[in-house]
Amino acid sequence: MSAYPPTRPLAHVYDSAYQSVPNWDIGRPQRPFVYLVEAGLVRSPVLDVGCGTGELSMFLARQGYEVLGIDIAPSAVSRAREKARWRRIDAAFLVWDALYLGRLAERGFSFATVLDSAMFHVLRDDERDRLVDGLGTIVERGGLYCVLGDARGDDRTEYGITPEEIRRRFEQAGGWSVEFSYRTAFERRYSTNDAYFVGVRRR
């Protein structure tokens, strides 16, 4: 299947970042997602949006989940595929812009779980609504979308997330309810940020 070409300027920014090892690529999944699996809240098939170099996807695949990881950066997807091949892990990766999830749905894809490790929190206001709309096309009834993102520290900026924002956007979209929300940390290679982890269930 050919990828939906990422044309946003952000694609070039992240593609350049993955030419080396970016600060947010810690070589393992973020802890809240590990706890989510341990709690039994992840069901296959799983979509890992903004998968980067694939550590979360490969962790899930090792646990027996059917996983597709997508990222806007070709260099990240290339590295994820290479790591999966060397580790002999059965996880699929695709260069795809997550603002076009509806195009995946048109090709017959649907998911019981969608995991978002620090992608939503970098989107612009209008892009966040597009992502929510796209999730409505691809998440099965009863499915779960879970997002980890830096806590917004300043109301004058779009960067970061708050539980209130997530609740508002999904309530406006209709057909969703917040399953859980708590404060946690987003780890980077050289620092740790306050973050929120929020799960939203499609009714």
ChimeraX attribute file (.defattr): number of C-alpha atoms within 10 A of each C-alpha:
attribute: neighborCount
match mode: 1-to-1
recipient: residues
	/A:1	5
	/A:2	7
	/A:3	13
	/A:4	16
	/A:5	13
	/A:6	19
	/A:7	10
	/A:8	10
	/A:9	8
	/A:10	14
	/A:11	18
	/A:12	15
	/A:13	12
	/A:14	18
	/A:15	18
	/A:16	15
	/A:17	15
	/A:18	20
	/A:19	11
	/A:20	10
	/A:21	13
	/A:22	14
	/A:23	13
	/A:24	16
	/A:25	17
	/A:26	14
	/A:27	13
	/A:28	14
	/A:29	18
	/A:30	20
	/A:31	12
	/A:32	19
	/A:33	22
	/A:34	15
	/A:35	11
	/A:36	13
	/A:37	14
	/A:38	10
	/A:39	9
	/A:40	8
	/A:41	13
	/A:42	22
	/A:43	15
	/A:44	17
	/A:45	17
	/A:46	25
	/A:47	26
	/A:48	23
	/A:49	25
	/A:50	24
	/A:51	28
	/A:52	30
	/A:53	28
	/A:54	31
	/A:55	20
	/A:56	23
	/A:57	32
	/A:58	28
	/A:59	19
	/A:60	24
	/A:61	20
	/A:62	14
	/A:63	10
	/A:64	11
	/A:65	18
	/A:66	18
	/A:67	24
	/A:68	22
	/A:69	28
	/A:70	27
	/A:71	27
	/A:72	29
	/A:73	26
	/A:74	22
	/A:75	20
	/A:76	28
	/A:77	26
	/A:78	17
	/A:79	17
	/A:80	25
	/A:81	21
	/A:82	14
	/A:83	16
	/A:84	20
	/A:85	12
	/A:86	8
	/A:87	10
	/A:88	11
	/A:89	16
	/A:90	18
	/A:91	21
	/A:92	19
	/A:93	24
	/A:94	22
	/A:95	22
	/A:96	25
	/A:97	21
	/A:98	24
	/A:99	20
	/A:100	17
	/A:101	24
	/A:102	19
	/A:103	18
	/A:104	17
	/A:105	17
	/A:106	11
	/A:107	9
	/A:108	9
	/A:109	16
	/A:110	22
	/A:111	23
	/A:112	20
	/A:113	23
	/A:114	28
	/A:115	23
	/A:116	21
	/A:117	23
	/A:118	22
	/A:119	20
	/A:120	24
	/A:121	22
	/A:122	16
	/A:123	18
	/A:124	13
	/A:125	12
	/A:126	8
	/A:127	14
	/A:128	18
	/A:129	17
	/A:130	18
	/A:131	17
	/A:132	19
	/A:133	19
	/A:134	19
	/A:135	24
	/A:136	20
	/A:137	17
	/A:138	23
	/A:139	24
	/A:140	19
	/A:141	15
	/A:142	12
	/A:143	22
	/A:144	27
	/A:145	24
	/A:146	23
	/A:147	24
	/A:148	28
	/A:149	26
	/A:150	26
	/A:151	21
	/A:152	18
	/A:153	14
	/A:154	9
	/A:155	8
	/A:156	7
	/A:157	9
	/A:158	14
	/A:159	18
	/A:160	22
	/A:161	23
	/A:162	20
	/A:163	18
	/A:164	9
	/A:165	10
	/A:166	19
	/A:167	18
	/A:168	12
	/A:169	15
	/A:170	21
	/A:171	13
	/A:172	11
	/A:173	13
	/A:174	13
	/A:175	12
	/A:176	21
	/A:177	15
	/A:178	19
	/A:179	13
	/A:180	12
	/A:181	19
	/A:182	12
	/A:183	16
	/A:184	17
	/A:185	18
	/A:186	22
	/A:187	19
	/A:188	15
	/A:189	12
	/A:190	8
	/A:191	9
	/A:192	12
	/A:193	13
	/A:194	15
	/A:195	23
	/A:196	22
	/A:197	25
	/A:198	23
	/A:199	22
	/A:200	21
	/A:201	21
	/A:202	20
	/A:203	12
